[in-house]
Amino acid sequence: MDVAVKLFKLIVAAGLTAFALCGCTLLAIADAAGSAVVYGVKTTVNVLDAVTPDIVNKKK
């Protein structure tokens, strides 16, 4: 019975570790996707500013 308890604890620990790593992976993917969106928007704004500077930078 002692071996069964140790085996159960090992399985539970392995399952929790796998679950935690999946959560970290998901956060890393979401962070990378968010960064890509931010840089994409910045690039778009810079291109529009270069093409049409009089619209984006209105002179007073």
ROKE-608851 format. One record per atom (N, C-alpha, C): residue in three letters; residue number from 1; atom name; x, y, z. Coordinates in nm, 4 decimals, decimal comma, m for minus. Example, Ala and Ser with C-alpha at 12.3 -4.5 7.8 and 13.67 -1.06 7.14 Angstrom:
 rest  nr atom       px       py       pz
  ALA   1    N   1,3190  m0,5690   0,7800
  ALA   1   CA   1,2300  m0,4500   0,7800
  ALA   1    C   1,3200  m0,3300   0,7800
  SER   2    N   1,2850  m0,2250   0,7080
  SER   2   CA   1,3670  m0,1060   0,7140
  SER   2    C   1,2900   0,0030   0,7870
# end
This chain:
 rest  nr atom       px       py       pz
  MET   1    N   0,0827  m0,1202   0,0000
  MET   1   CA   0,0000   0,0000   0,0000
  MET   1    C   0,0864   0,1255   0,0000
  ASP   2    N   0,1994   0,1206   0,0620
  ASP   2   CA   0,2883   0,2358   0,0667
  ASP   2    C   0,3394   0,2713  m0,0730
  VAL   3    N   0,3662   0,1726  m0,1547
  VAL   3   CA   0,4126   0,1961  m0,2912
  VAL   3    C   0,3018   0,2602  m0,3740
  ALA   4    N   0,1776   0,2182  m0,3515
  ALA   4   CA   0,0647   0,2742  m0,4257
  ALA   4    C   0,0464   0,4223  m0,3931
  VAL   5    N   0,0653   0,4607  m0,2691
  VAL   5   CA   0,0510   0,6011  m0,2294
  VAL   5    C   0,1617   0,6848  m0,2930
  LYS   6    N   0,2841   0,6322  m0,2928
  LYS   6   CA   0,3950   0,7048  m0,3550
  LYS   6    C   0,3728   0,7207  m0,5052
  LEU   7    N   0,3234   0,6157  m0,5689
  LEU   7   CA   0,2960   0,6216  m0,7112
  LEU   7    C   0,1859   0,7238  m0,7407
  PHE   8    N   0,0823   0,7262  m0,6576
  PHE   8   CA  m0,0268   0,8226  m0,6749
  PHE   8    C   0,0256   0,9655  m0,6598
  LYS   9    N   0,1105   0,9897  m0,5606
  LYS   9   CA   0,1677   1,1228  m0,5403
  LYS   9    C   0,2546   1,1638  m0,6588
  LEU  10    N   0,3297   1,0682  m0,7128
  LEU  10   CA   0,4133   1,0970  m0,8281
  LEU  10    C   0,3289   1,1332  m0,9497
  ILE  11    N   0,2206   1,0603  m0,9713
  ILE  11   CA   0,1318   1,0881  m1,0844
  ILE  11    C   0,0660   1,2243  m1,0681
  VAL  12    N   0,0211   1,2558  m0,9479
  VAL  12   CA  m0,0416   1,3864  m0,9231
  VAL  12    C   0,0592   1,4991  m0,9433
  ALA  13    N   0,1809   1,4807  m0,8948
  ALA  13   CA   0,2843   1,5838  m0,9112
  ALA  13    C   0,3172   1,6034  m1,0590
  ALA  14    N   0,3269   1,4951  m1,1343
  ALA  14   CA   0,3560   1,5059  m1,2772
  ALA  14    C   0,2411   1,5762  m1,3500
  GLY  15    N   0,1185   1,5459  m1,3129
  GLY  15   CA   0,0031   1,6102  m1,3753
  GLY  15    C  m0,0014   1,7589  m1,3457
  LEU  16    N   0,0255   1,7971  m1,2229
  LEU  16   CA   0,0263   1,9395  m1,1867
  LEU  16    C   0,1395   2,0140  m1,2575
  THR  17    N   0,2542   1,9491  m1,2700
  THR  17   CA   0,3665   2,0113  m1,3403
  THR  17    C   0,3319   2,0337  m1,4865
  ALA  18    N   0,2729   1,9337  m1,5493
  ALA  18   CA   0,2344   1,9476  m1,6903
  ALA  18    C   0,1306   2,0582  m1,7066
  PHE  19    N   0,0359   2,0658  m1,6151
  PHE  19   CA  m0,0669   2,1701  m1,6209
  PHE  19    C  m0,0051   2,3087  m1,6061
  ALA  20    N   0,0901   2,3228  m1,5138
  ALA  20   CA   0,1549   2,4520  m1,4915
  ALA  20    C   0,2364   2,4929  m1,6137
  LEU  21    N   0,3053   2,3982  m1,6759
  LEU  21   CA   0,3841   2,4304  m1,7948
  LEU  21    C   0,2951   2,4691  m1,9116
  CYS  22    N   0,1801   2,4071  m1,9227
  CYS  22   CA   0,0866   2,4452  m2,0295
  CYS  22    C   0,0383   2,5886  m2,0088
  GLY  23    N   0,0141   2,6259  m1,8847
  GLY  23   CA  m0,0275   2,7625  m1,8550
  GLY  23    C   0,0800   2,8635  m1,8909
  CYS  24    N   0,2052   2,8301  m1,8609
  CYS  24   CA   0,3162   2,9200  m1,8942
  CYS  24    C   0,3313   2,9325  m2,0451
  THR  25    N   0,3157   2,8207  m2,1140
  THR  25   CA   0,3265   2,8229  m2,2599
  THR  25    C   0,2167   2,9094  m2,3198
  LEU  26    N   0,0970   2,8975  m2,2674
  LEU  26   CA  m0,0152   2,9767  m2,3169
  LEU  26    C   0,0100   3,1257  m2,2948
  LEU  27    N   0,0625   3,1606  m2,1789
  LEU  27   CA   0,0931   3,3014  m2,1520
  LEU  27    C   0,2038   3,3535  m2,2435
  ALA  28    N   0,3030   3,2703  m2,2709
  ALA  28   CA   0,4112   3,3120  m2,3596
  ALA  28    C   0,3600   3,3354  m2,5015
  ILE  29    N   0,2713   3,2479  m2,5480
  ILE  29   CA   0,2141   3,2636  m2,6820
  ILE  29    C   0,1287   3,3897  m2,6883
  ALA  30    N   0,0481   3,4129  m2,5857
  ALA  30   CA  m0,0358   3,5327  m2,5828
  ALA  30    C   0,0496   3,6593  m2,5788
  ASP  31    N   0,1594   3,6559  m2,5042
  ASP  31   CA   0,2491   3,7711  m2,4962
  ASP  31    C   0,3132   3,7992  m2,6322
  ALA  32    N   0,3577   3,6944  m2,6987
  ALA  32   CA   0,4194   3,7122  m2,8306
  ALA  32    C   0,3180   3,7657  m2,9314
  ALA  33    N   0,1960   3,7147  m2,9254
  ALA  33   CA   0,0924   3,7614  m3,0184
  ALA  33    C   0,0588   3,9085  m2,9915
  GLY  34    N   0,0492   3,9449  m2,8649
  GLY  34   CA   0,0216   4,0842  m2,8299
  GLY  34    C   0,1326   4,1775  m2,8755
  SER  35    N   0,2565   4,1350  m2,8594
  SER  35   CA   0,3695   4,2166  m2,9048
  SER  35    C   0,3670   4,2324  m3,0565
  ALA  36    N   0,3335   4,1252  m3,1265
  ALA  36   CA   0,3267   4,1327  m3,2725
  ALA  36    C   0,2194   4,2311  m3,3166
  VAL  37    N   0,1069   4,2320  m3,2480
  VAL  37   CA  m0,0011   4,3254  m3,2824
  VAL  37    C   0,0432   4,4690  m3,2571
  VAL  38    N   0,1065   4,4930  m3,1441
  VAL  38   CA   0,1507   4,6290  m3,1109
  VAL  38    C   0,2510   4,6794  m3,2145
  TYR  39    N   0,3502   4,5973  m3,2476
  TYR  39   CA   0,4493   4,6405  m3,3458
  TYR  39    C   0,3884   4,6541  m3,4846
  GLY  40    N   0,2900   4,5714  m3,5166
  GLY  40   CA   0,2203   4,5847  m3,6444
  GLY  40    C   0,1468   4,7175  m3,6549
  VAL  41    N   0,0811   4,7561  m3,5473
  VAL  41   CA   0,0098   4,8848  m3,5463
  VAL  41    C   0,1088   5,0007  m3,5551
  LYS  42    N   0,2197   4,9914  m3,4823
  LYS  42   CA   0,3211   5,0973  m3,4892
  LYS  42    C   0,3759   5,1113  m3,6303
  THR  43    N   0,4014   4,9983  m3,6948
  THR  43   CA   0,4520   5,0014  m3,8316
  THR  43    C   0,3509   5,0649  m3,9258
  THR  44    N   0,2238   5,0288  m3,9083
  THR  44   CA   0,1184   5,0863  m3,9916
  THR  44    C   0,1108   5,2373  m3,9745
  VAL  45    N   0,1166   5,2830  m3,8514
  VAL  45   CA   0,1112   5,4271  m3,8249
  VAL  45    C   0,2319   5,4976  m3,8857
  ASN  46    N   0,3495   5,4375  m3,8736
  ASN  46   CA   0,4695   5,4994  m3,9310
  ASN  46    C   0,4632   5,5056  m4,0830
  VAL  47    N   0,4108   5,4012  m4,1459
  VAL  47   CA   0,3981   5,4014  m4,2921
  VAL  47    C   0,2976   5,5075  m4,3352
  LEU  48    N   0,1852   5,5147  m4,2681
  LEU  48   CA   0,0856   5,6173  m4,3021
  LEU  48    C   0,1409   5,7574  m4,2800
  ASP  49    N   0,2203   5,7737  m4,1756
  ASP  49   CA   0,2804   5,9036  m4,1482
  ASP  49    C   0,3803   5,9406  m4,2574
  ALA  50    N   0,4538   5,8415  m4,3075
  ALA  50   CA   0,5511   5,8683  m4,4137
  ALA  50    C   0,4822   5,8998  m4,5461
  VAL  51    N   0,3707   5,8308  m4,5725
  VAL  51   CA   0,3010   5,8500  m4,6994
  VAL  51    C   0,2199   5,9787  m4,6988
  THR  52    N   0,1526   6,0052  m4,5887
  THR  52   CA   0,0658   6,1228  m4,5806
  THR  52    C   0,0971   6,2036  m4,4549
  PRO  53    N   0,2120   6,2697  m4,4506
  PRO  53   CA   0,2495   6,3430  m4,3292
  PRO  53    C   0,1596   6,4620  m4,3001
  ASP  54    N   0,0981   6,5187  m4,4030
  ASP  54   CA   0,0127   6,6362  m4,3800
  ASP  54    C  m0,1179   6,5992  m4,3104
  ILE  55    N  m0,1627   6,4757  m4,3224
  ILE  55   CA  m0,2866   6,4341  m4,2568
  ILE  55    C  m0,2601   6,3984  m4,1116
  VAL  56    N  m0,1537   6,3214  m4,0874
  VAL  56   CA  m0,1246   6,2770  m3,9515
  VAL  56    C  m0,0699   6,3924  m3,8674
  ASN  57    N   0,0218   6,4700  m3,9237
  ASN  57   CA   0,0815   6,5833  m3,8514
  ASN  57    C   0,0209   6,7129  m3,9045
  LYS  58    N  m0,0940   6,7488  m3,8527
  LYS  58   CA  m0,1614   6,8691  m3,8989
  LYS  58    C  m0,0865   6,9928  m3,8503
  LYS  59    N  m0,0623   7,0831  m3,9432
  LYS  59   CA   0,0041   7,2087  m3,9069
  LYS  59    C  m0,0993   7,3082  m3,8605
  LYS  60    N  m0,0619   7,3838  m3,7591
  LYS  60   CA  m0,1554   7,4809  m3,7012
  LYS  60    C  m0,1463   7,6126  m3,7720
# end
